[in-house]
Amino acid sequence: MSHVRISYDTFQKTAPGAQAALLAMGKSTEESGLDKTIVELAKLRVSQINNCAFCLQIHLNVSRRLGLPQEKLDLVATWHEAGIFSDKECAALAWAETLTRLDGRSVADEAYESLRQHFSENEVIALSVAVANINAWNRLGAAFRFAPPIPKKATESKAA
């Protein structure tokens, strides 16, 4: 079992400017008008790829509050094969994976054109900012092993 290296509270107190900048970046996506459920699906997928339990739990909590179907939450890791995501959701998930897995590659024109079939230029910008932002959060959460904010009812049922 992993242990917290630096708590989220310590991060907040030590680097308030960094936290504020990341939160402001996230707010710009919220204010863009882009469908919040699509943004959350992208954040979930990126957090899975980056193995960030903290961010994954946060965005599962948000997704549930937004009413995302449990089946989609269960299958976002295998969205390619699941057959339950819309074409627009698939385009967003593919873009999120592309931007997260750059690994010395540039982003292919085909990936961009595929995304543009479903999203306006403004939406592409907002989605890309959201993916960049969650990647930054993931790197902090994974490095410091922030404790995931597990809802109380889940921890209570585990103790039972």
DAGI-V209814 format. One record per residue. SS is DSSP state (hx for helix, st for strand, lp for the rest). OMEGA is omega as a letter, one per 40 degrees, with the letter a starting at -180 (999 if undefined). D_LAST is the distance of its C-alpha to the last C-alpha in Angstrom with 1 decimal. Layout:
ss->(SS,SS)
omega->(OMEGA,OMEGA)
d_last->(D_LAST,D_LAST)
//
This chain:
ss->(lp,lp,lp,lp,lp,lp,lp,hx,hx,hx,hx,hx,hx,hx,lp,hx,hx,hx,hx,hx,hx,hx,hx,hx,hx,hx,hx,hx,hx,hx,lp,lp,lp,lp,lp,hx,hx,hx,hx,hx,hx,hx,hx,hx,hx,hx,hx,hx,hx,lp,lp,lp,hx,hx,hx,hx,hx,hx,hx,hx,hx,hx,hx,hx,hx,hx,lp,lp,lp,hx,hx,hx,hx,hx,hx,hx,hx,hx,hx,hx,hx,hx,lp,lp,lp,lp,hx,hx,hx,hx,hx,hx,hx,hx,hx,hx,hx,hx,hx,hx,lp,lp,lp,lp,lp,lp,lp,lp,hx,hx,hx,hx,hx,hx,hx,hx,lp,lp,lp,lp,hx,hx,hx,hx,hx,hx,hx,hx,hx,hx,hx,hx,hx,hx,hx,hx,hx,hx,hx,hx,hx,hx,hx,hx,lp,lp,lp,lp,lp,lp,lp,hx,hx,hx,hx,hx,hx,hx,hx,lp)
omega->(a,a,i,i,i,a,i,i,i,i,i,a,a,a,a,i,i,i,a,i,i,i,i,i,i,i,i,i,i,a,a,a,i,a,a,a,i,i,a,i,i,a,i,a,i,i,i,a,a,i,i,a,a,a,i,a,i,a,i,i,i,a,i,i,i,i,i,a,a,a,i,i,i,a,a,i,a,a,a,a,a,i,a,a,i,i,a,i,i,i,i,i,i,i,i,i,a,a,a,a,a,i,i,i,i,i,a,i,a,i,i,a,i,i,a,i,a,a,i,i,i,i,i,i,a,i,i,i,i,i,i,a,a,i,i,i,a,a,i,a,i,a,a,a,i,i,i,a,a,i,a,a,i,i,i,a,i,a,a,999)
d_last->(20.2,22.5,23.0,24.4,28.1,29.1,26.7,27.4,28.4,30.9,32.3,32.8,34.6,36.6,37.7,37.7,40.7,39.0,35.9,38.2,40.2,37.3,36.0,39.5,39.8,36.7,38.2,41.4,39.5,37.8,41.2,42.9,42.0,40.5,37.8,34.5,32.5,34.9,34.5,30.8,31.0,33.4,31.3,28.3,30.6,32.2,29.0,27.9,31.4,31.2,27.7,26.6,22.9,23.5,26.0,24.2,21.1,23.5,25.5,22.7,21.7,25.4,25.9,23.3,24.9,28.2,27.1,27.6,26.6,23.4,25.7,27.8,24.9,23.8,27.4,28.9,29.1,31.2,33.1,36.3,35.4,32.9,35.7,33.8,35.0,38.3,41.3,40.9,37.3,38.4,41.2,39.0,36.5,39.5,41.0,37.8,37.7,41.4,41.3,38.3,39.9,43.4,43.8,47.5,48.4,49.7,48.3,50.2,52.3,50.8,47.3,48.6,50.7,47.8,45.8,48.8,49.0,46.0,46.0,48.8,49.9,48.0,44.8,45.3,45.7,42.6,40.5,42.0,41.3,37.7,37.4,39.3,37.0,33.7,35.3,36.1,32.6,31.2,33.6,32.5,28.7,29.0,31.5,29.6,26.1,24.9,21.2,20.0,19.1,15.7,15.0,12.5,10.7,10.2,8.9,6.5,5.1,5.5,3.8,0.0)
//
